[in-house]
């Protein structure tokens, strides 16, 4: 019989609080001084821990800068893996991304204020080192998604359809994320609605004659 997991113990809660404090301190400093103008020592001091403690939680500044993004992406991937096998690939991706956003605002707010997360997204787009890292991680996520779609559909690795679908899906997600940060000001309800509407246009946009 499988044991039922209880709430995290004191040690785990303390580790989580330390990690969250480092994330908040880092993102606040990045917002004030810029990514390149902030040092690991300053982040550790702001979180009231040692530099050694910082490196127990994060490999470098890049990792802490992308940590909230990573949380959101991990929730999405987990939601994809939970979708029933009889769903079509695009339906599975669409349903998973919307489901992964259930409670995401609260999950983010438990670590950093939502407006700070929005500002961090803008900083990532404007910082070449972070943007390169973000795009690299996005490519890795797309590889995993394409592999999962191929597995679900029983397709050979050389079949291009999973990668084409994931590329179209990811393009929509990039576009709606920009609108979320630039226009919607971080409103999660608006992001959800816009994303659903845009994803519903993938099929028609590819199949229809736009001039008719």
HELIX and SHEET records of a PDB file:
HELIX    1   1 UNK A   10  UNK A   33  1                                  24    
HELIX    2   2 UNK A   40  UNK A   46  1                                   7    
HELIX    3   3 UNK A   51  UNK A   57  1                                   7    
HELIX    4   4 UNK A   61  UNK A   65  1                                   5    
HELIX    5   5 UNK A   67  UNK A   81  1                                  15    
HELIX    6   6 UNK A   89  UNK A  100  1                                  12    
HELIX    7   7 UNK A  104  UNK A  109  1                                   6    
HELIX    8   8 UNK A  114  UNK A  126  1                                  13    
HELIX    9   9 UNK A  128  UNK A  153  1                                  26    
HELIX   10  10 UNK A  161  UNK A  182  1                                  22    
HELIX   11  11 UNK A  188  UNK A  199  1                                  12    
HELIX   12  12 UNK A  201  UNK A  207  1                                   7    
END                                                                             
